C-alpha cells in the first residue's frame, strides 16, 4: 500500500486583526519525530502566545491523529488544523501554527478560520513523496533453515533484517504490506511449515 507524505518543509504567515499566525508543515515519521518538530518550533518562537498543532502519523485514512489547542478555546485551533490535514491526502504529516496575539479578540469563528486558513496556506505549498507502507515481521525457525530464509528475504528486497540466535533462529524485519501473504506462503513452503510467522505493527 502506497501513500503520500510531505517531501519538504514549508511555512506560511499572515496577519489577522494584528495577530500574527505562522504555520509550519512538515513530514514526521512517528510520535518522537513529531515531538522533535514541536520542540524545534518552540525553540524558534519561545515568546509565542500559542503554538497549536495537528498531526497524522501513518496513512492519511488510517493513521493516528493528534491535535492540540495549546490554550486557545477548545476546538478553535487543533481541530481546524487537523481538518485541513484530513482533507490534504497526506500521511506522516504535522502542522504547527504559531500565534502572536495582537490585542484584538477574534472570537471562536474567527479563530477557526484563522487557524484553518494558516494551516491550509502551508499545506498547499507541500510537494508530494510517495512511500510504501510496510509491516514488521517476526520469524522463528530452526538454525539449519537460516540460509534458505535469508535467500528468500533477499528475493523480497528485505534489507537489514535483525537476527538473533537465542533458542532458535529469530529474525525481525519489515516488508511491504502487499507482499506479506506471498512471503508467508513462500516461507511456509521452503521450511515445510516449520516456522513461526508473526505480523507486528506497521512501520
C-alpha positions, -999 to +999 in steps of 0.1 A: +000+000+000+014+033-011+005+067+004+016+103+001+037+122+026+054+157+025+087+158+008+096+193+020+091+216+050+072+249+044+058+279+062+031+303+056+025+336+075-004+360+077-017+389+099-053+388+110-065+418+131-030+424+143-025+388+154+004+371+136-001+335+125+029+314+113+021+279+100+048+253+095+041+220+078+065+191+075+069+153+074+070+133+106+075+095+108+064+088+144+055+105+177+091+110+187+096+128+153+065+149+160+078+159+194+112+169+180+094+191+154+073+208+182+104+213+203+121+230+173+091+253+168+090+262+205+127+270+204+123+292+174+093+311+188+099+310+226+077+341+233+047+330+212+013+332+229+001+298+214+017+270+194-012+248+182-007+218+161-022+187+144-006+156+130-015+123+112+011+096+117+007+068+092-015+068+060-040+097+057-071+075+060-059+052+088-031+070+106-030+081+143-045+116+146-033+141+172-040+178+179-037+205+205-054+239+211-025+250+234-046+273+254-069+286+227-107+279+233-115+242+229-120+232+193-109+265+177-073+256+168-062+220+169-093+205+153-094+231+124-057+224+117-064+186+118-094+191+094-071+206+069-047+176+072-075+151+069-085+167+035-050+171+023-043+135+013-011+135+032+000+109+058+030+112+081+024+150+084+025+176+111+015+213+110+021+237+138+005+272+138+022+298+160+001+328+171+013+361+184-017+379+199-023+413+185-046+427+212-079+422+193-100+391+201-111+371+170-140+351+185-144+314+181-154+316+145-126+339+137-100+316+154-113+286+134-109+305+102-075+319+111-060+285+122-075+265+093-066+292+068-030+294+081-026+256+080-041+254+045-017+281+034+013+260+044-001+226+034-009+237-002+028+245-006+040+210+002+054+187-025+045+150-026+066+120-019+050+086-022+060+060+003+053+023+006+037+012+038+055-017+055+047-040+083+071-056+109+075-093+109+089-118+135+102-151+122+114-180+142+128-213+128+155-239+133+191-227+128+195-251+098+170-231+078+188-198+080+204-198+046+171-206+028+152-180+048+179-153+042+179-161+005+141-157+002+141-125+022+167-112-003+143-120-032+117-098-015+142-070-011+141-072+027+170-051+039+189-053+072+169-080+090+177-082+127+189-117+135+194-133+169+203-169+179+189-175+214+169-207+214+162-208+177+169-186+147+149-154+153+145-127+127+128-093+128+123-074+095+099-051+076+081-060+044+057-041+021+022-049+033+011-060-001+037-088-001+031-102+034+008-130+023+030-141-006+061-141+017+042-161+043+033-188+017+069-190+003+084-192+038+059-220+047+069-239+016+107-237+019+106-246+056+078-272+052+057-254+078+085-254+104+084-216+110+067-192+133+055-162+114+040-132+133+030-099+119+036-069+142+028-032+139+030-012+106+063+008+102 
